[in-house]
Amino acid sequence: MAISIQEGTQFNHRQNLNPAYQDFYLRADGLGVEINNGATNARYILKIKDNLNNLLVTLTAPARTDLDGDAIFNVASVVQDYCKTDDTGCFVPPFAGYENLQTNSTFNGVLAKTDHHAIHKIDKLSGCNNNIKGFRFTISATYTNASGTVITTNETQSVLQNYYWFWNGVQQHVQGQRMDLTPYMMVGGSKNLLSSLPNTVNRKVRLGDYHTMAVFQGTYKLDNADVTSDARRYRFKLYNSSDSLLETINFNADSSNGGISAGGIGHFYTHRILYIGCGVQNIINAHSSNFANVAYYTLEVRNEASATMSHVYRFDITDADCKGYENIRLAFVNRLGAWDYYNFDKKSIRTTNIVRSNYKQSYGFDKPAIPYAASAGWDYATQNGGAKTYNVNAREIIEANTDFITEDEANLLEELFTSPDVHIQNADGNFEPVVITASEYIKQTTVNNKVKQYFITLEKGHETRIQRN
């Protein structure tokens, strides 16, 4: 008898990189013969381990007696617990035998291990502590044979890949299909970064704005073939309003820039997704560039041989609204598991929602005599006692509006409205969480609505701190 495990039969190809938010079935097999020979209490034991072979979860499932003794495991809910889009710059702690992985992102040259910083504010590159994780799956079985002896088999991985990689992405329900990841592998040119806004739409940033984009790195098996995403080099080009090139900035994905040395990824996870600092302020902090005459700039990802692998992404530098409206800049987790950004540059309103807890205090006091030897009687004053507030909860509410936008931007806003994690960039450049309070998103299209404009309501994630009295 051979106990085996394989990917669910609804897929006709195999890949070891998958979004965490997608059904991922494993089929255990091998107990059919024993059941036909009278075995009872037949169960499979699936162990899920991390990339360093540490046990995470043990699952069991009974062998189905009405078929051929197999069992089905859906492990998606398990891997989802371990994958989360990073909100903090990467610090890789020391691991014995993996010293080359001890790299840090930086903010203004300060290492993440020295002072934690938001992922949005990284200088050049950052690995990931949480977004992508490696898993191993092993299977064994236990049953009681016809003689009454309890049998437990040894663990095996059978035909599975040595490691499976899951990241915090989403694949919608598409019957019989896996997510096609070849457009995101940096090989062959004209590939996508992990952004839901197409490269055909220029990103809008202001002086002082932070921005990141993310890219896969490493070797994966896609459709039964090994594919290496070679995201080793990066280039910014800065242009003026006359389309004249002002400056070219090149840097590599090595450890001094928050990346990792070539060939150092192995079966580790921390640099299989790289975040790229590509906002105006990221570039100024990292490269000391002068943006006084820059009208726009571009980003491209290149391989070890310096050939361009990605699409070229353009960032237009925008001014403040001519009517003086406050710009509300939001960062949000998209369905590709990375961060996208959007500026609401029309009218915005800030209000504070206040909840007070009150009580009534007796007034008056026992007036001491001089020199405090005895009471001089009861006294009171108008400033004492009466209705008091012992606690105030105050939370800021923000209402913001877009300008008239394109259909691609409207599609991006759908992901913003439904994103599980949204941050706002404050005037001081720092980020804090917000919650979108809108209960519905009504999609506008060019055919139905001609021009498209959206309104959003946000609630700050942190309350305004107010002292008690």
N, C-alpha and C positions, 0 to 999 in steps of 0.2 A: 504494500500500500504506500502510495506517495501523496502526501498532502501538498497542495499547491495553491497559489494565489495569483490572480491576474487581474488586469483592469477589466471593468465591466464590458460586456460584449456589445453594448450599444455603440461603441466607437470602433471604427475600422482602421484606425491608426493610433500610434502611441506618441505621447510627448511627456517629458518629465518636468515641464514648466507649465503651471496652471494657475488661473485666478482662484483665490480662496473661496470666492462667492460663486461657486458653480458646483453642481452635483458631481461628486467624484466617487464612483462605485468600485469596490473591490469584490471579486468573486472567489470564495474559497471552495476547494473541491478535494475529493479523495476519500470520503467516508462512505460512498455508495456501496462498495463491495462489503464493507463490514456490516452496514445496516442490513443488507440482503442476507448476510450470514447470521443475523439475530442480535446484532449489537444494539444496545439501548443507551439513553442519555448521551447521545453523540453531540458534541459541541466543538465549534472552532474557537480558537483564542487568537485574536489579532493584537499584536503589540505595535504601538506607534512610538518611534524613537526620534530624537533629534539628530542633527548631522554629526554630532560627536558620540552617538550611540547611547545617549542617556534615555532611559525609559520615561515617556510622558504619560501615556494612557494605555490601559488594557481594556479591550472590548471583547465580548463573547457573543456568539449567536448560535442557535441550535441548527443542526443539519436538517435540511428539509427531507422528510421521509417520503413525500408524495412525488418527488422527482428523482434526481440522481445523487442525493446526499450532499448538495452544495449549500452555500449560504451567501448572502449578500450583505456587505458593509458599505454604508455611506459615510465617509470620513470627513465630509466637508465641514460639519459643525465643529469638529475637533481642530482642524487646521485654522479655522477662522479665529479661534481663541488665541492663537499665537501670532497672527499677522495684523499689523496696525501701521498705517502711514505715519512716518516719523514727524514729530513736531519739534524735536530738539536736534541740534547738530550732533553728529556721530562722534562718540568716544569709544574706541575698542579697547576693553581692558586686557591686561596681559593673559595670554593662554600659553601654557607650556608647549613648546614645539611650533607655536604660531606667532613668534615674536615679530615677524615681518608684517603682521596685520595690526600692530599697535599704532594706528594712525588716528589723527584727530582732524575734525574740521576746525576752522578758525573764524572768528569775527574780529575784524580790525587787527588781525595778527595774533589774537589771544586764543590759545588752545581751548577746545571744548572741555578737556579734563580740568582746566584751571578755572574756567568760568563758563557755565552752561549758557548757550544762546539758542534763540529760535532757529529752526531750520531755514526760515525765510531769509535770515541775515548772514548766511555763510559767505565767506569771501570767494572761494573758488569752487571747491567740490566738497561733498560730504558723502560718506557711505551711509548705511542704514543699520540701525540697531534692531528694528522691529518689522520693517515692511516685507521683506522676503525671508523665508525660513526654509531650511532643508529638513526633510522627513524620511525615515526609513520605516518600512512595513515588514514585519515578520509574522508567520502564521504557524500555529501548531494545533493539535486537536486532542480531545480526551473523549473516551467512550468506555462503556462496560461491555466486554465481549460476552459471547454466549455462555461462557463458563463462569461468569460473574466476576472476572478480574477487571479492574480499572486500568486502562491503558492510556498513557499520555505520550504523544509523539514529540520529537525534537522540533525546534524552531527551524524554519526555512524561509528564504526569500523567493525561491522558485524563479519565475521568469521576470520578476519586476526589475526595474532599474535599481541601481545601488542607492541613488538618492532621488527623491522627488522634491521639486521646488514649488512653493506656493507663495504668491504675493497678494497684497490687499486690493486686488482688482476684482471686477465683476464681469461675468458673462451672463447675458440675458437668456431666457429660455428659448433655445433653438433646437428643435428635435434632431437628435442624432449627430450633432456637430459639436466640435470643440472650438474654442476661440483660436482664430488664426493669428499666430504671433509673429509670422515672418515679416510683416510690415514694420515690426518694432526691433528687429535684430539688425545691428549695425554691420551689415555685410552686403556688398553689391551696390550700395549707394541709394539715395533718395528714400531713406527710411524715416519713420516717425519717432519723435520723442513721446513720452507718456503724457500727452496733453490732449484734451478733448476739443480744443480749438484748432482747426486745420492750419497748416502752414500758409495757406493762401490768404488768411486773414491776419493783418498786421496787429501785433499786440501794442497796447497803449500804456505808456509809463510816463511818470513825471520825474523831474529831478527830485531825488530823495526817496523814490520808490524802491522797495526790495522785490525780488522775483526769483523763483527757481523753476527749473524744468528737470525732468528725470529721464534716465536712460538705463536700459539693461546692459549688463556687461557679463562676459563669461560664456562658457560652452554649454549648450543644452541639446537634448534630443527632441527634434520636432519632426513629426511625420516619419518616424523611424530613421531619421538621418541626423548626424551631429551638425549643429550650427553654432558658430562662434560669433557673438556680438562684440566687435572690436571697437570699443569706445575709449580709445587711448589718448586722443589729442583733441583740443578745443580751440576755436578761433572766433574772436570778435573782430568785426570791421566797423569803424565809426565813420559816418559820412555827414557832410554839411547839407544845407538845403539845395545846393546846386548839384548834388550827387557826386561830389568830389570826395575821394577817400582821404580821411584825415589821419587815421591811425589803424594799425593792425595789431591785435594782441593774440599771442599764441601761448598756450600752456599745456602741460601734460598731466595725465592722471596718475602721477606718482605720489608717494607718501608725503612729500613736503607740501603738496597742494590739496591734501585731504583724500587722495585716491590710494592706489596700491601699486607696487612694483609689478611689471609685466610678468605674467605666469604665476603670481602669488596667490591667486584666488582659490585654486584647488576646490575642495568640497566645503569651504567656508561660505558664509552668507553675507557678511557685512558689506562687501563691495560688489555684489551682484546687481544691485541698483545703486546708481550714483545720482545725487542731486547736484545740479549745476547752478551756481550763483550767477544770475544773468540780468538782474535789475540794474538800473543806473547806479544806485548806491552800492550794490555789491561790487560792481566794476570799479567804482571810485575807491572803495576801501581796499580792494585787492590789488589794483594795478596803478593807483595814483593817477588816473587819467583825468584830463581836462575836458569837461563837457560843455564849455562855454559856447562853442559854435557847432555842436553836434545836433543834427536834426533827427537822425535815426541811426540805428546800428543793427548788425545782423549777428546771428549765432549759428555756427555749424559744428557738427561732431565729425572727427576724422579718425582714421585708423592708425595703426603703428607706422604704416608707410606714408602717412600724411595725405592719403586720398580721402576726399569728402564722402562720408557714409550717410549722413542725414540730409533731410531737406534743409534749406536755408530759412531760418526763422527771423523775421524782421520785427524790430521794436521801434515804434514811432514815439518821439518825445513830445508830449502835449503840454500846453500851458494851462494855467488856471482858467476857469470859465470867465468869460468877459463880464458876466453879471455878478461875479463875486461869490458864486455858490461854493459851499464847502464840498471838497471831493471826499467820497467815502470809498476807501480801497479795501476790498475783501479778498482773502485767500481761502480757498475751499478744496477739500479732498474730492477729486473727480472719480469717475468710475473706472479709470485706469490705475487707481491707487496712488496717484501723485497729486501735486498741488497745481491748481489753476488760479488765476487772479483776474479780478475785474474792478474797474473804477466806475462808480456811480457819480457822474460829474454834473448833474443838474440839481434842482432844489432838494435840500435835505432839511429835516426838522429833528431837533433833539429835545426830548422831554424826559423828565424824571418821574418814575412811578414811585410814590411814597406810601408806605404802610406804617402807621404809628400804633404803638401799644401804650395805652394811657392808664393811669390810676389816680385816685384822689387822696391827697395827703392832708392829714390834720395840720392845722396851723397854730402858731403860738409856741412859746418855749418858757421853761422855768428860768427866770432872770436871776443870775447870781448876784449876791450882794458884794460890795467891796469891803474888805479884801477877800471875798469868796468864802466867807466863813459860814454864811447861811443864805437861804433863798430870800430874794427880795420880792417874790411874788410872780405870778404868771403874767407874761407879756406877749404881744404879737405885733407883727408889722405886715403891711400890705404885700411885701415881696415874699412872704413865707406861705407855705402850704398851698392848698387849692389843687386844681387839676394839674397833673404832671405827666410827662412822657418819659417812660423808662427805657424804651427801645424804639429805634427808627430803622426800618429797612428801606433803602433807596436803591433803585436800579434804573439805569439809563435806557431809554427807548429811542431808537433812531429810525426815521423814515427817510428813504432815499429813492431817487428817480434816475432812470437812464436817459440818455439822449435817444434819438431815433436810431435804431440799430439794424444790422443785417440779420438774415435768417440763421446764419452760422452762429452769430452771437446769441440769438434767441435760444438756440439749441444748447449752448453753453450755460445759459442762465437756468435752464431746466435742471441741469446737474447741480448748480448752486442752490436752487430752491429745495432740492432733495438731498443735499449733502449732509452726512452725519457729523462733519467737523468743519466749522467755519471760524476764521480769525479776522479781526479788523486791524489794519495798520493805523496806529494813532499818530497824532501830529509829531510826537517825539521820536517816531520811527519804531517804537516797540509794538508788539502784537499781543492781543488778548482774545480769548474766545468770545464768540457771540452765538446766539440762538436765533434762527429765523422763525418768526411767529406766524407767518402766512400759512393758512391751512390748505390752500390749493394753488396750483399753478395752471394758468390758462394759456395754452400755447397759441401764439399769434403767427400767422403766415402771411406772406406777401399777397397771396390770392384772396384770403379772407379779410385781412386787415390793412392791406396796402403798406402803411408805415407801422413800425412796431416800437413800442415804448413800454417799459416795465417799471413797476413800483414795488419796493420791498420794505418790510418792517423787521427790525432787528432788536434784540434785547441783549444787553451786555451780560456776559457770563459771570462777571464778578460784581457783587454789590458795591455801591459807594460806601466806604467806611465812614461811620459816624460814631462819635463817642457817646457813651451813656453818662448821665448826670445824676 
